[in-house]
Amino acid sequence: MIKFIGVLLIVSGGILAGNYFAEKGRIRIHILEELEQALQFIYGGIEYAAEDIAEIFASLALRGRYCSGFWLRMYDRLSERTGCDLYSIWVSELDNSSWIKYLLYEDRLFLEEVGKNTGNLDRQSQLHTLEIFKDRISSMIKAAKSGYKDRARVCHATGAAAGIFISILLI
C-alpha cells in the first residue's frame, strides 16, 4: 500500500511539473499581450493626449495585471526626479519585477530596447519607434501562440513520463 501511495505521489509530481512548465508558457503569452496593450496605450498617450511619460506610466499601473507594479514603480521613480535617466530606471525595475521570470531572454532584450528608446526622442521619432515595437511584439505574440500548444503537450507528456519512469526505477 505504501509503494502504491509513493508511486501515486511521484507520478502526480511529474504531472504537476509538466503543468507548471506549460502554464509558464501561457503566462508568457498573457504578459506579452499586456505589454502590447501598454505600447498601444503609450502611443495613444503621446500622440493624442500629449501626456508626460510618467503620467502614462501611472495610468498603465491602474490597467495592468502582471505589469502594474512595474508601471507604478516607474511612475514613482520618475516622480522622484533623482536625475537618473529613464533607461537606467527601466532596467532596474525590470530586474525587480516578478513577472520577468516568465519571459524568454529575447523578450527581455526586446523590453530593454523599448526602455532605451522610450521618452528620449522627438515626438514623431518616438511615435515611429513605438509603431515598430508594436509590430515586433505582435509578431512575438503570434510566434508564442503558434508554438504554445505543441510545447504544452510536450510538457504534459514529459512530466507524466518522467513521473512514471522515476516510480518504475524506485520500485
C-alpha positions as a Markdown table, in Angstrom:
| # | Residue | x | y | z |
|---|---|---|---|---|
| 1 | Met | 0.0 | 0.0 | 0.0 |
| 2 | Ile | 2.8 | 2.4 | 0.8 |
| 3 | Lys | 4.5 | 1.7 | -2.5 |
| 4 | Phe | 1.3 | 2.5 | -4.3 |
| 5 | Ile | 0.9 | 5.8 | -2.5 |
| 6 | Gly | 4.6 | 6.6 | -3.2 |
| 7 | Val | 4.1 | 5.8 | -6.9 |
| 8 | Leu | 1.0 | 7.9 | -7.0 |
| 9 | Leu | 2.8 | 10.8 | -5.4 |
| 10 | Ile | 5.7 | 10.6 | -7.8 |
| 11 | Val | 3.6 | 10.4 | -10.9 |
| 12 | Ser | 1.4 | 13.3 | -9.6 |
| 13 | Gly | 4.6 | 15.3 | -9.0 |
| 14 | Gly | 5.7 | 14.6 | -12.6 |
| 15 | Ile | 2.4 | 15.6 | -14.0 |
| 16 | Leu | 2.3 | 18.8 | -11.9 |
| 17 | Ala | 5.8 | 19.7 | -13.0 |
| 18 | Gly | 4.7 | 19.3 | -16.6 |
| 19 | Asn | 1.7 | 21.5 | -15.9 |
| 20 | Tyr | 3.9 | 24.1 | -14.3 |
| 21 | Phe | 6.1 | 24.5 | -17.4 |
| 22 | Ala | 3.1 | 24.5 | -19.7 |
| 23 | Glu | 1.4 | 27.2 | -17.5 |
| 24 | Lys | 4.7 | 29.2 | -17.6 |
| 25 | Gly | 4.3 | 29.4 | -21.4 |
| 26 | Arg | 0.7 | 30.5 | -21.2 |
| 27 | Ile | 1.6 | 33.3 | -18.7 |
| 28 | Arg | 4.3 | 34.5 | -21.0 |
| 29 | Ile | 1.7 | 34.9 | -23.8 |
| 30 | His | -0.5 | 36.9 | -21.4 |
| 31 | Ile | 2.4 | 39.2 | -20.3 |
| 32 | Leu | 3.3 | 39.8 | -23.9 |
| 33 | Glu | -0.3 | 40.7 | -24.7 |
| 34 | Glu | -0.4 | 43.1 | -21.8 |
| 35 | Leu | 2.8 | 44.7 | -22.9 |
| 36 | Glu | 1.4 | 45.1 | -26.4 |
| 37 | Gln | -1.6 | 46.9 | -24.9 |
| 38 | Ala | 0.8 | 49.0 | -22.9 |
| 39 | Leu | 2.7 | 50.0 | -26.0 |
| 40 | Gln | -0.6 | 51.0 | -27.7 |
| 41 | Phe | -1.6 | 53.0 | -24.6 |
| 42 | Ile | 1.8 | 54.8 | -24.6 |
| 43 | Tyr | 1.4 | 55.5 | -28.3 |
| 44 | Gly | -2.0 | 57.0 | -27.7 |
| 45 | Gly | -0.8 | 59.0 | -24.7 |
| 46 | Ile | 2.0 | 60.6 | -26.7 |
| 47 | Glu | 0.0 | 61.0 | -30.0 |
| 48 | Tyr | -3.4 | 62.2 | -28.8 |
| 49 | Ala | -3.2 | 63.3 | -25.2 |
| 50 | Ala | 0.4 | 64.6 | -25.3 |
| 51 | Glu | 0.9 | 63.3 | -21.8 |
| 52 | Asp | 4.2 | 63.1 | -19.9 |
| 53 | Ile | 5.7 | 59.6 | -19.8 |
| 54 | Ala | 5.4 | 59.5 | -16.0 |
| 55 | Glu | 1.6 | 60.2 | -16.3 |
| 56 | Ile | 1.3 | 57.5 | -18.9 |
| 57 | Phe | 3.0 | 55.0 | -16.5 |
| 58 | Ala | 0.7 | 56.0 | -13.7 |
| 59 | Ser | -2.3 | 55.3 | -16.0 |
| 60 | Leu | -0.8 | 51.9 | -17.0 |
| 61 | Ala | -0.4 | 51.0 | -13.4 |
| 62 | Leu | -4.1 | 51.1 | -13.0 |
| 63 | Arg | -4.7 | 49.0 | -16.1 |
| 64 | Gly | -2.2 | 46.2 | -15.8 |
| 65 | Arg | -2.5 | 42.7 | -14.3 |
| 66 | Tyr | 1.0 | 41.3 | -14.4 |
| 67 | Cys | 3.0 | 44.5 | -15.0 |
| 68 | Ser | 1.0 | 47.0 | -12.9 |
| 69 | Gly | 3.7 | 47.0 | -10.2 |
| 70 | Phe | 6.4 | 47.7 | -12.8 |
| 71 | Trp | 4.5 | 50.7 | -14.1 |
| 72 | Leu | 3.8 | 52.1 | -10.7 |
| 73 | Arg | 7.4 | 51.8 | -9.6 |
| 74 | Met | 8.4 | 53.5 | -12.9 |
| 75 | Tyr | 6.0 | 56.4 | -12.1 |
| 76 | Asp | 7.3 | 56.7 | -8.6 |
| 77 | Arg | 10.9 | 56.7 | -9.6 |
| 78 | Leu | 10.3 | 59.2 | -12.4 |
| 79 | Ser | 8.3 | 61.4 | -10.0 |
| 80 | Glu | 11.2 | 61.5 | -7.5 |
| 81 | Arg | 13.3 | 63.4 | -10.1 |
| 82 | Thr | 16.6 | 61.9 | -8.9 |
| 83 | Gly | 18.3 | 62.7 | -12.1 |
| 84 | Cys | 18.5 | 59.1 | -13.3 |
| 85 | Asp | 17.7 | 58.6 | -17.0 |
| 86 | Leu | 14.7 | 56.6 | -18.0 |
| 87 | Tyr | 16.7 | 53.7 | -19.4 |
| 88 | Ser | 18.6 | 53.0 | -16.1 |
| 89 | Ile | 15.3 | 53.2 | -14.1 |
| 90 | Trp | 13.7 | 50.9 | -16.7 |
| 91 | Val | 16.4 | 48.2 | -16.5 |
| 92 | Ser | 16.5 | 48.5 | -12.7 |
| 93 | Glu | 12.7 | 48.0 | -12.4 |
| 94 | Leu | 12.7 | 45.1 | -14.9 |
| 95 | Asp | 15.2 | 43.4 | -12.6 |
| 96 | Asn | 12.9 | 43.9 | -9.7 |
| 97 | Ser | 9.8 | 42.7 | -11.5 |
| 98 | Ser | 8.4 | 39.3 | -10.5 |
| 99 | Trp | 6.9 | 38.6 | -14.0 |
| 100 | Ile | 10.2 | 38.9 | -15.8 |
| 101 | Lys | 11.0 | 35.2 | -15.0 |
| 102 | Tyr | 8.2 | 34.1 | -17.3 |
| 103 | Leu | 9.8 | 35.8 | -20.3 |
| 104 | Leu | 12.5 | 34.5 | -22.6 |
| 105 | Tyr | 15.9 | 36.1 | -22.9 |
| 106 | Glu | 14.9 | 37.5 | -26.3 |
| 107 | Asp | 11.8 | 39.1 | -24.7 |
| 108 | Arg | 13.9 | 40.7 | -22.1 |
| 109 | Leu | 16.3 | 42.1 | -24.7 |
| 110 | Phe | 13.3 | 43.5 | -26.5 |
| 111 | Leu | 11.9 | 45.2 | -23.3 |
| 112 | Glu | 15.3 | 46.7 | -22.7 |
| 113 | Glu | 15.3 | 48.1 | -26.2 |
| 114 | Val | 11.9 | 49.5 | -25.6 |
| 115 | Gly | 13.2 | 51.2 | -22.4 |
| 116 | Lys | 16.2 | 52.5 | -24.3 |
| 117 | Asn | 14.1 | 54.2 | -27.0 |
| 118 | Thr | 11.2 | 55.4 | -24.9 |
| 119 | Gly | 11.0 | 59.0 | -23.9 |
| 120 | Asn | 14.3 | 60.3 | -25.3 |
| 121 | Leu | 13.4 | 61.2 | -28.9 |
| 122 | Asp | 11.4 | 63.9 | -30.5 |
| 123 | Arg | 7.6 | 63.2 | -30.7 |
| 124 | Gln | 7.5 | 61.9 | -34.3 |
| 125 | Ser | 10.5 | 59.7 | -33.9 |
| 126 | Gln | 9.0 | 58.4 | -30.7 |
| 127 | Leu | 5.7 | 57.5 | -32.4 |
| 128 | His | 7.5 | 55.8 | -35.3 |
| 129 | Thr | 9.7 | 53.8 | -32.9 |
| 130 | Leu | 6.6 | 52.7 | -30.9 |
| 131 | Glu | 4.9 | 51.6 | -34.2 |
| 132 | Ile | 8.0 | 49.4 | -34.9 |
| 133 | Phe | 7.9 | 48.0 | -31.4 |
| 134 | Lys | 4.1 | 47.3 | -31.6 |
| 135 | Asp | 4.7 | 45.3 | -34.9 |
| 136 | Arg | 7.6 | 43.4 | -33.3 |
| 137 | Ile | 5.7 | 42.4 | -30.2 |
| 138 | Ser | 2.7 | 41.4 | -32.3 |
| 139 | Ser | 4.9 | 39.0 | -34.2 |
| 140 | Met | 6.4 | 37.7 | -30.9 |
| 141 | Ile | 2.9 | 37.0 | -29.6 |
| 142 | Lys | 1.9 | 35.2 | -32.8 |
| 143 | Ala | 5.0 | 33.0 | -32.6 |
| 144 | Ala | 4.4 | 32.3 | -28.9 |
| 145 | Lys | 0.8 | 31.3 | -29.6 |
| 146 | Ser | 1.6 | 29.1 | -32.5 |
| 147 | Gly | 4.2 | 27.1 | -30.6 |
| 148 | Tyr | 2.4 | 27.1 | -27.3 |
| 149 | Lys | 0.0 | 24.1 | -27.9 |
| 150 | Asp | 2.8 | 21.8 | -29.1 |
| 151 | Arg | 5.1 | 22.8 | -26.2 |
| 152 | Ala | 2.3 | 22.4 | -23.7 |
| 153 | Arg | 1.5 | 19.0 | -25.0 |
| 154 | Val | 5.2 | 18.0 | -24.7 |
| 155 | Cys | 5.5 | 19.4 | -21.2 |
| 156 | His | 2.4 | 17.5 | -20.1 |
| 157 | Ala | 3.7 | 14.2 | -21.7 |
| 158 | Thr | 7.2 | 14.7 | -20.4 |
| 159 | Gly | 6.1 | 15.4 | -16.9 |
| 160 | Ala | 3.9 | 12.3 | -16.8 |
| 161 | Ala | 6.5 | 10.1 | -18.5 |
| 162 | Ala | 9.2 | 11.3 | -16.0 |
| 163 | Gly | 6.9 | 10.6 | -13.1 |
| 164 | Ile | 6.2 | 7.1 | -14.4 |
| 165 | Phe | 9.9 | 6.4 | -15.2 |
| 166 | Ile | 11.1 | 7.5 | -11.7 |
| 167 | Ser | 8.4 | 5.5 | -10.0 |
| 168 | Ile | 9.4 | 2.4 | -12.0 |
| 169 | Leu | 13.1 | 3.0 | -11.1 |
| 170 | Leu | 12.2 | 3.2 | -7.4 |
| 171 | Ile | 10.0 | 0.1 | -7.4 |
